[in-house]
Amino acid sequence: MKKCLLIFFILFASCTTVEKSNIFTTDEKYRFDISTHETLKKSFITHFNNFGIDHKADEIIILDINKDKNDIYKSILDNRTHIDFITRNPEEIFNIINLTNPNDKEIVSDCINAFLRHHAVKLL
């Protein structure tokens, strides 16, 4: 009986998948899920809602990964022009974050702040 239970548990565990989330926490302790472009968008909407920032959810656009432009995105990161790029192209934020070294919190933070500034200034 114990062997059957053990086999069942191993089979069950091997068949289930756990979605891994990638939470980025800013210095101010704000949390953004940068796992996918959809979770990042939800994080921004939650952030705007938490602070009472007027926004239209359908105007917050975050594109999925575009591998055709990877060389361009890498060049932007290498030249450290990511803030200007996100300011002009906020919908491309996930592409830049996705290519960023996970240990480089400064670049991810810069991108998130540039995206937030873009949407805040748009409302003025």
DAGI-V402994 format. One line per field, one symbol per residue. phi: phi as a letter, one per 30 degrees, with the letter a starting at -180 (. if undefined). psi: psi as a letter, one per 40 degrees, with the letter a starting at -180 (. if undefined). burial: # if it has 16 or more other C-alpha atoms within 10 Angstrom, else .. Layout:
phi: ???
psi: ???
burial: ???
//
This chain:
phi: .dddddddddddddccbcddcbdccdddidcbdcdbddddddddddedddciddacedcdcbdddcddcedddddddddhcdddddddbddcedddddcddedcdddddedddddddedddedd
psi: ddddddddddddddeiihhhighhhidefhhhhfdiddddddddddddddefhhihdeehhhiihgededddddddddeffdddddddgdeeddddddeihdegdddddddddddddddddde.
burial: .......................#.#....#######.##########...........#.##.#.......##.##....##.###..#########.#....#.######.###.##.....
//
